[in-house]
Amino acid sequence: MIESLLIANRGEIARRILRTARRLGIRTVAVHSDVDAAMPFVAEADEAVCIGTAPAGDSYLRQDRILDAARRTGAEAIHPGYGFLSENAEFAEAVAAAGLVWVGAPAAAIRAMGLKDAAKARMIEAGVPVTPGYLGADQSPERLLREAEAIGTPLLIKAVAGGGGKGMRRVDALADFPALLESCRREAAAAFGDDRVLLERYITAPRHIEVQVFGDTHGNVLHLFERDCSLQRRHQKVIEEAPAPGMDETTRHAVCEAAVRAAKAVDYVGAGTIEFIADGSEGLRADRIWFMEMNTRLQVEHPVTEAITGQDLVEWQLRVASGEPLPLAQDDLSINGWAMEARLYAENPATGFLPSTGPVERLRFPPGVRVDSGVDEGDAITPFYDPMIAKLVVHGATRVEAARRLAKAAQGVQVWPLKTNAGFLARAAGHPDFVAAEVDTGFIERHAEALVPAAEPPDRVVEAAAAALLPAHTGDPWTDLAGFRLNAPPERAVELDIAGMPYRGDPKRHPAVAIAGGVAFLDGEAWPFGPRRSAGAGTQSEGDGAILSPMPGTVIAVHVGEGQSVAKGEKLMVLEAMKMEQALVAPFSGIVTALKVAQGAQVPEGTLLARIERETV
């Protein structure tokens, strides 16, 4: 068994690997950026090395510094986690060249599956069904348009080197194809340094099914059953579950065996995931499930597989990397119950899921739930990395029970002052269609109105907040929150502000509403409250033409200048934070009377970026 392990990652996955390594008696080394120096994964490792500044390109993506840290600390092996360098074939080779053990997929397998067109061609040779489309080398716009016409609409343009939802465009009308192709290529070139694309038939009722596979250096390859990751937003997974609902044993056998063939076709070693796209319009059928891609690493959603199989996949990774055979044979594995995982993000569903950064002053999770978290109370979410706070993982005897437990777990989350998607997750897991397993990748879009939090606090929050303010009464009629009346009993209603808006509520305590430090928590939502403030100067808003930064980020484009006339809805500038772009548009037609930022500027949330004044007629 490996005796010392350097973890070339951060946050939640670093802590996850540390947990298993500690149980196995393996000495651990953490590498970190300067901004992560006080994070829990650094403190929990036996040794830690700072490898650069906050941007990932100057730290977590610096192969030379990671290898130097391994040399200086005497680490025997490197585990890349997921993301960053986990699927970088050159890094895998560099680790081996340095005489270290690579706890990941072989470089040859990473290369074979890294490009979607080549991977699909290899899968066809291995007898694995693939989605109908075009994988050709001729990338001229004319050829691609002809192939698109042959495939028909709707179709999907996908970056050959794509991943994480980037470099994908849906085409519903062939007239839109040239513009969408150009946009997709531009994004692919910026994100992956490769603007080549492939075309696929777009599945109108798609299910995202993936199979966990594992191989060892002794020629053994097996699967640990399937997961369903269909609940997505903008191609990003939100809730994952195992097994897949509606998967009968015949279909399961066909899909899982196809996944094993795919892994064997590239001589796979270690943990990997074969991803399939399924046409769920008539339920799951083996002849309507096609290979999509392979992730040559451990997946974010691996805990649901661990929950239904009772296995520790990180331990499997470490044993395989140590040269041991797979711990079990295929017939030793079985499915026990149902598991679900939800990704808790620091983001605001009410503003299009823009990321939320800053200190985590309060962070509480309900009992009885597996929580894989990268931060603790008192830490911070920074704009430099993925804004995931934690993964909530539940297990039940049935799918309905697991869904109920997941909804309850999300309802019990308390985070402040960051905005989170906890309430959104609770509503999604509790939605009747989700509970009934009527799920495909369009679920969130179809039910967006029911899933995004309401702007108004529920009555229970108003009443509980009013009750919490009552102890502040002094008996002075001029300062009390409740109304003094000369010839009648005092008015019990309390005047208060909740989330910056005035309310009047009858004080009443509700056990489901948790009160802490001027915040009321209910069903995963947080509502700051306090005594009614006197009227004062209003804040700038779109109504007065002030264009404010909706999130901390970088101004990556400015499309207007001072004195320029703009139409309502015209793009003014673009912000980027945590791999997300946000276009800011003119709220009405007018003149740009002030432009406060230039391209490249770093701005905090709420910064005045520009001002528009209405044109006078």
ROPAKE-991481 format. One line per field, with one value per residue (C-alpha): x negated, y, z. Coordinates in Angstrom, 3 decimals. Layout:
<atoms>
px <- c(X;...);
py <- c(Y;...);
pz <- c(Z;...);
</atoms>
This chain:
<atoms>
px <- c(0.000;-1.124;-2.617;-2.552;-0.189;-0.214;3.253;3.064;6.437;8.368;11.621;14.201;12.433;9.140;10.891;12.639;9.324;7.714;10.447;9.788;5.999;6.062;8.154;5.639;2.693;1.283;-0.705;0.825;-0.521;1.718;0.742;2.537;2.646;1.961;5.650;6.416;3.808;6.407;8.824;9.733;8.074;4.740;5.074;6.201;3.199;0.046;-1.991;-1.155;-3.004;-2.000;-2.452;-1.394;1.136;4.911;5.442;5.448;3.028;0.448;1.054;3.270;2.431;-1.332;-2.678;-6.263;-5.390;-3.266;-6.037;-8.568;-6.307;-6.136;-9.914;-10.498;-7.981;-8.977;-5.507;-5.278;-2.104;0.074;3.877;5.324;8.942;11.253;10.938;7.635;5.007;6.991;7.430;4.154;2.177;-1.045;-0.851;-0.169;-3.304;-5.334;-4.326;-5.469;-8.688;-9.448;-9.266;-5.943;-2.696;0.170;3.506;5.504;6.175;3.283;2.117;2.961;6.572;6.881;5.727;7.927;11.058;10.134;11.305;14.979;14.710;11.829;13.459;16.680;14.822;13.074;16.384;17.916;15.021;15.649;19.332;20.568;23.641;23.054;25.402;26.024;24.080;20.961;17.424;15.469;12.142;13.533;14.382;15.290;18.511;19.892;19.347;20.685;23.811;24.388;24.008;26.387;28.972;28.582;28.971;31.915;33.067;32.920;29.224;26.316;22.977;20.330;16.690;14.454;12.350;15.329;16.492;18.357;21.174;18.918;18.723;22.272;25.044;28.516;29.745;33.500;33.493;30.871;30.929;29.340;26.626;23.816;24.083;24.320;21.377;19.239;20.262;19.528;16.137;15.194;16.089;14.299;11.123;11.141;11.903;9.935;7.569;9.320;12.215;13.093;16.669;18.822;22.545;25.095;28.777;30.408;32.497;35.754;36.432;32.839;31.772;28.157;27.111;23.545;21.851;19.077;16.283;13.058;10.015;6.765;3.296;4.122;6.543;9.744;12.507;15.929;18.790;20.441;23.830;25.311;26.174;28.789;27.580;30.480;31.385;29.198;29.066;27.184;25.556;24.302;25.424;27.576;28.977;27.610;28.977;28.219;29.569;31.355;35.151;36.958;33.894;34.954;32.431;32.247;31.445;29.068;27.124;26.868;25.732;23.280;21.736;21.340;19.534;17.172;16.447;15.705;13.240;11.538;11.169;8.691;7.023;8.496;7.044;8.555;11.887;13.742;17.223;18.831;21.528;24.568;27.412;30.795;34.015;36.430;39.579;40.700;38.790;35.280;34.571;31.227;31.686;32.194;29.138;25.944;22.363;21.626;18.168;15.857;14.601;11.202;11.272;13.319;16.635;18.152;21.176;19.252;20.777;24.135;22.392;20.595;23.918;25.680;22.681;21.116;17.701;15.108;14.073;11.088;9.790;10.253;8.231;5.390;5.293;5.296;2.552;0.548;0.668;3.364;6.190;9.723;11.078;14.160;15.381;18.439;20.688;19.742;21.397;25.086;27.406;28.696;31.495;31.381;29.036;29.228;26.736;27.380;24.712;25.007;23.618;22.936;25.178;28.379;31.234;33.230;30.609;30.045;27.789;25.043;22.238;22.101;18.742;17.546;17.220;19.236;20.365;22.930;22.870;25.090;26.247;29.020;28.052;28.196;26.887;23.519;21.974;18.850;17.853;14.829;15.511;16.352;18.052;15.679;14.112;14.835;15.961;13.646;14.170;11.165;12.657;15.868;18.514;19.644;20.046;20.894;22.534;25.556;25.855;28.785;29.699;33.051;34.679;36.674;36.402;39.363;37.727;34.415;36.154;37.962;34.713;32.919;35.646;35.563;31.768;31.775;34.507;32.308;29.278;28.375;25.874;25.276;24.507;23.853;26.767;27.213;29.347;30.503;34.141;34.028;32.694;35.389;38.147;36.606;36.273;39.791;41.464;44.180;42.722;39.271;40.678;42.581;39.301;40.623;37.188;35.054;32.476;35.219;36.821;35.421;36.241;39.832;40.388;38.252;41.111;41.899;38.264;36.822;37.440;40.213;39.237;41.591;40.899;43.539;45.938;44.199;40.933;42.590;44.317;41.245;39.043;41.602;41.607;37.813;37.844;40.352;37.728;36.284;39.357;38.518;41.984;41.310;44.205;41.904;39.395;41.375;41.828;45.410;47.930;48.961;52.622;53.972;57.451;56.953;54.643;51.280;51.196;49.357;48.242;44.533;43.071;39.906;37.713;37.033;34.443;34.543;38.322;40.898;43.338;45.874;46.317;48.092;45.452;45.739;43.083;42.782;40.557;39.666;38.203;34.690;33.569;29.863;28.106;30.784;31.504;34.517;33.943;36.779;36.747;33.190;33.781;32.280;34.169;32.254;34.511;34.416;36.431;38.100;35.655;36.691;37.096;33.900;32.019;32.755;30.112;29.280;31.091;31.994;34.986;32.742;30.365;27.598;25.956;24.619;22.419;24.689;21.686;17.996;16.040;13.956;15.173;14.209;15.865;17.208;19.437;20.341;18.695;19.735;22.156;23.333;27.025;28.292;31.560;33.429;31.893;28.665;25.562;23.414;20.683;19.936;18.789;17.137;16.800;16.276;16.416;19.795;20.416;23.127;24.151;25.430;27.953;29.584;32.775;34.290;33.321;31.084;27.599;24.564;23.755;21.126;18.857;16.987;15.016;12.826;12.160;10.102;11.380;12.042;15.266;17.063;20.797;22.877;20.253;21.627;20.433;22.297;25.266;27.944;30.168;33.400;33.444;35.726;38.127);
py <- c(0.000;3.540;5.092;8.811;10.731;14.267;15.545;17.865;19.476;21.537;21.917;19.183;16.512;17.080;16.514;13.445;11.884;12.867;11.059;7.723;8.121;8.798;5.683;3.612;5.067;6.949;10.146;13.057;16.217;19.111;21.719;25.039;28.568;31.484;32.351;28.782;28.709;28.688;26.262;23.000;20.665;22.351;21.990;18.362;17.163;15.938;18.444;21.353;23.313;26.652;26.454;29.896;32.680;32.466;32.058;28.341;28.967;30.097;27.292;24.240;24.013;24.417;20.935;21.925;23.287;20.278;17.889;19.951;19.829;16.040;15.811;18.098;16.295;12.785;11.911;8.542;9.161;11.955;11.915;14.604;14.465;15.840;18.997;20.868;18.342;15.151;14.452;15.933;13.196;15.221;15.586;11.872;11.157;13.721;12.116;8.707;10.181;11.627;8.135;8.742;6.757;8.380;7.679;8.149;6.868;5.929;8.761;6.712;6.265;9.966;10.829;8.205;9.500;13.186;14.105;13.353;12.520;10.076;8.539;7.894;6.323;3.979;3.112;2.204;-0.207;-1.707;-2.292;0.453;2.311;6.025;8.910;9.482;12.481;13.754;13.131;13.990;15.769;18.231;21.209;23.679;25.610;24.350;20.674;21.116;22.795;19.935;17.397;19.418;19.354;15.578;15.079;17.455;19.633;19.801;19.009;19.740;21.347;20.140;21.092;18.097;18.960;20.178;19.478;21.024;22.236;24.606;24.527;23.304;24.877;23.576;24.307;24.375;26.033;25.496;29.218;29.756;27.146;29.416;31.913;29.205;27.337;30.469;31.124;27.532;27.573;30.865;29.552;26.242;28.006;30.217;27.401;24.495;25.941;23.799;25.056;21.751;20.515;17.480;17.298;15.089;14.421;16.312;14.026;15.790;13.924;13.235;11.282;11.448;7.943;7.154;3.947;3.757;1.528;0.360;-1.389;-2.684;-3.510;-7.229;-6.958;-6.858;-4.385;-4.193;-1.781;-0.532;0.053;3.233;6.735;9.138;12.737;14.105;16.947;19.641;23.380;24.671;21.243;21.366;18.554;19.582;16.364;12.888;9.525;5.823;3.620;5.205;5.290;3.083;0.965;-2.668;-5.480;-6.222;-2.619;-2.300;-5.337;-4.039;-0.552;-1.647;-4.290;-1.659;0.526;-2.301;-2.871;0.833;0.755;-2.392;-0.808;1.710;-0.672;1.346;1.369;3.092;4.877;6.135;6.965;6.078;8.628;7.787;9.861;8.144;8.966;8.791;9.556;5.915;4.912;3.510;1.041;-0.474;0.479;4.132;4.653;5.877;6.508;10.183;10.454;9.054;10.904;9.452;10.335;10.094;11.942;14.548;12.279;9.147;9.164;7.892;4.846;4.356;4.551;1.843;-0.520;0.017;0.571;3.351;4.279;6.343;3.285;1.284;3.942;3.769;-0.035;-0.242;2.407;0.315;-2.605;-4.601;-6.312;-4.946;-5.617;-7.454;-9.361;-8.317;-10.937;-9.658;-6.296;-5.537;-2.549;-1.709;0.865;4.308;7.256;10.898;13.746;17.480;20.084;23.022;26.107;29.659;31.180;33.163;31.457;34.701;36.441;33.699;31.663;34.260;33.212;34.603;35.124;36.220;34.941;31.969;33.345;30.628;27.109;24.431;21.111;18.814;15.590;12.180;13.349;12.676;16.078;16.348;19.967;22.020;24.813;25.170;27.969;30.930;30.158;32.015;31.373;33.290;34.263;32.199;28.701;26.735;28.057;24.643;24.667;21.016;17.874;16.561;12.780;10.706;7.028;5.294;1.953;3.333;6.238;8.029;7.766;9.062;12.016;12.864;12.752;14.922;17.569;17.588;17.814;20.827;22.479;22.166;23.956;27.273;29.518;33.226;35.793;33.978;33.277;29.568;27.242;25.243;26.292;25.595;22.103;21.460;22.444;20.357;17.220;17.671;18.459;15.907;15.225;14.560;12.265;10.447;10.076;12.165;13.645;14.519;17.224;19.786;19.351;22.529;24.683;23.385;23.969;27.087;29.207;26.703;26.090;29.611;31.184;33.695;37.327;37.628;35.883;33.359;34.464;32.123;33.995;37.382;36.178;34.430;37.452;39.711;37.426;37.479;41.288;41.524;41.145;44.415;46.274;48.843;49.900;53.317;54.076;56.223;53.431;50.197;48.216;47.318;50.110;52.021;53.110;55.635;54.205;50.563;47.636;47.923;46.848;43.556;43.867;44.570;46.896;45.344;45.072;41.720;41.540;45.323;45.587;46.793;44.332;44.334;41.038;39.532;37.914;34.144;31.507;28.692;25.721;25.237;28.753;28.942;32.346;33.169;36.521;38.558;35.919;33.655;30.277;28.298;25.566;26.344;30.084;32.846;36.040;38.855;40.982;43.837;46.744;48.997;51.607;55.170;56.210;57.511;57.885;55.112;52.984;53.194;50.746;50.097;52.353;55.418;54.217;53.013;49.837;47.927;44.859;41.888;39.830;40.200;39.575;40.839;43.154;41.149;43.376;46.939;47.584;51.257;54.605;57.756;59.855;56.903;56.355;52.894;51.059;49.161;45.701;46.651;44.969;47.398;45.147;41.584;40.380;37.041;35.217;31.535;30.565;32.299;35.226;37.795;40.366;43.696;45.470;48.890;48.959;51.569;53.619;56.553;58.043;56.620;59.588;57.818;54.840;53.927;50.823;49.588;46.111;44.074;45.844;43.744;44.847;43.790;43.154;46.350;48.519;51.342;50.431;52.907;55.236;55.620;58.692;58.627;60.573;63.564;64.029);
pz <- c(0.000;-0.751;2.386;1.554;-0.721;-2.120;-3.023;-6.016;-5.405;-2.892;-1.002;-0.732;-2.798;-0.981;2.358;0.935;-0.103;3.205;5.110;3.440;3.463;7.198;7.802;5.840;7.739;4.745;5.412;3.489;1.896;0.836;-1.730;-1.696;-3.032;-0.733;-0.473;0.658;3.434;6.221;4.580;6.382;3.877;4.572;8.345;8.098;6.077;7.798;5.803;3.525;0.856;-0.679;-4.459;-5.645;-5.659;-5.927;-9.695;-10.498;-13.347;-10.801;-8.299;-8.786;-12.484;-12.016;-12.663;-11.871;-8.444;-7.531;-8.520;-6.586;-3.518;-3.837;-4.064;-1.071;1.143;0.139;-1.170;-2.862;-4.896;-6.272;-6.296;-8.627;-7.377;-10.078;-12.112;-12.427;-13.639;-13.099;-16.833;-18.027;-19.789;-19.759;-15.984;-15.546;-17.572;-15.661;-12.359;-13.591;-15.011;-11.568;-10.112;-8.385;-8.395;-10.324;-8.630;-11.783;-15.275;-17.566;-19.804;-22.902;-21.729;-20.928;-24.440;-26.069;-24.356;-24.161;-27.642;-28.189;-31.890;-31.505;-28.436;-30.320;-33.207;-30.787;-29.124;-32.483;-33.021;-29.563;-30.303;-27.973;-29.340;-30.020;-30.733;-34.463;-35.770;-37.537;-36.257;-39.395;-39.806;-42.362;-40.168;-42.891;-42.210;-45.528;-44.668;-41.153;-42.503;-44.970;-42.167;-39.987;-42.770;-42.998;-39.239;-38.993;-36.115;-33.243;-33.166;-30.851;-31.705;-29.238;-28.822;-29.520;-26.461;-24.429;-20.909;-17.986;-20.231;-22.187;-25.960;-26.561;-28.625;-29.460;-32.966;-33.511;-36.944;-39.647;-40.392;-36.964;-37.522;-38.868;-36.000;-33.341;-34.878;-34.745;-31.124;-30.107;-31.786;-30.174;-26.715;-27.344;-28.479;-25.376;-22.937;-24.418;-27.021;-29.655;-31.797;-33.500;-33.102;-33.668;-34.399;-32.680;-32.887;-30.018;-27.846;-26.988;-23.725;-22.662;-19.595;-18.471;-17.407;-16.369;-15.263;-12.679;-13.959;-12.338;-13.717;-12.239;-13.526;-13.570;-16.490;-14.411;-15.284;-13.651;-13.068;-9.901;-11.555;-12.896;-11.765;-13.113;-13.426;-15.448;-13.098;-14.617;-15.106;-18.145;-18.540;-14.944;-12.649;-9.678;-8.176;-8.879;-7.834;-7.934;-9.283;-12.258;-11.912;-14.391;-15.173;-15.455;-15.089;-18.805;-19.693;-16.745;-17.874;-21.447;-20.445;-17.762;-20.010;-22.741;-20.203;-19.322;-23.041;-23.392;-20.497;-21.787;-25.222;-23.765;-21.258;-18.437;-14.918;-11.900;-11.426;-14.471;-15.662;-18.967;-19.745;-21.848;-23.234;-23.181;-24.984;-22.072;-24.051;-23.783;-20.666;-20.529;-23.333;-24.279;-27.951;-27.034;-24.847;-26.539;-25.473;-24.951;-23.366;-20.707;-17.652;-16.862;-13.176;-10.015;-10.339;-8.040;-7.630;-6.601;-3.052;-4.334;-5.786;-2.475;-0.645;-2.672;-2.879;0.543;-1.045;-0.587;-4.122;-2.985;-1.147;-4.358;-6.202;-3.699;-3.691;-7.484;-7.689;-5.203;-7.623;-5.860;-7.758;-7.497;-3.987;-5.278;-8.308;-10.309;-8.715;-5.239;-5.913;-5.508;-5.186;-1.724;-1.569;-3.167;-2.791;-3.850;-3.813;-4.121;-4.786;-2.407;-4.124;-3.019;-5.658;-5.859;-7.760;-7.698;-9.863;-12.415;-10.106;-10.008;-7.635;-4.117;-2.450;0.967;4.531;5.783;9.109;9.724;8.282;9.781;8.358;9.610;11.402;9.745;6.376;4.752;4.136;1.987;2.443;1.510;3.982;7.640;9.529;9.583;6.198;2.961;-0.584;-2.914;-6.565;-7.655;-7.527;-7.919;-5.480;-4.215;-0.436;0.100;-1.217;0.668;0.362;1.612;1.451;1.774;1.220;-1.714;-4.131;-2.551;0.859;-0.500;-2.179;1.052;3.010;0.457;0.514;4.316;4.344;2.013;4.081;7.169;5.705;7.351;5.557;6.096;4.717;1.445;-0.830;-1.598;-3.676;-0.620;-0.936;-4.663;-3.957;-1.369;-3.795;-6.585;-4.445;-3.120;-6.441;-7.264;-10.713;-9.269;-6.608;-9.358;-11.307;-14.202;-14.777;-17.780;-18.426;-19.085;-15.642;-14.085;-17.083;-17.171;-13.458;-12.992;-11.678;-8.928;-8.014;-7.789;-4.365;-3.889;-3.335;-0.364;2.961;4.078;6.816;9.256;8.762;9.289;12.454;13.860;13.147;14.830;17.874;17.998;18.121;20.983;23.761;22.541;23.812;26.463;27.510;26.021;23.646;21.500;20.822;21.095;17.866;18.785;18.694;21.884;21.881;24.391;24.945;23.933;24.615;22.881;19.229;19.069;15.450;15.046;12.431;10.997;7.929;6.260;3.490;3.291;2.837;5.404;6.975;9.753;11.524;14.507;16.717;16.764;17.293;14.744;15.599;11.927;11.722;13.166;14.416;14.689;14.786;13.038;10.406;10.096;8.374;6.830;4.184;3.116;2.712;4.870;5.680;7.451;9.638;12.102;13.515;10.969;9.724;9.166;5.562;4.041;0.833;-1.602;-3.187;-6.835;-9.060;-12.645;-12.238;-11.916;-14.610;-12.319;-13.634;-10.636;-10.572;-9.706;-8.542;-7.788;-10.931;-13.837;-16.577;-19.662;-22.275;-22.525;-25.521;-25.020;-24.331;-22.515;-24.528;-26.592;-27.231;-26.320;-26.836;-24.131;-23.815;-25.608;-24.185;-22.193;-20.788;-19.717;-16.294;-15.579;-12.259;-11.447;-15.154;-15.544;-17.879;-17.180;-19.769;-18.418;-20.598;-20.720;-18.617;-20.966;-23.992;-23.196;-23.092;-21.289;-19.096;-16.982;-17.544;-14.373;-15.433;-18.248;-19.606;-17.149;-14.037;-10.912;-9.242;-6.031;-5.913;-5.966;-7.714;-9.866;-13.358;-15.549;-15.571;-18.224;-18.486;-20.412;-23.624;-23.452;-26.313);
</atoms>
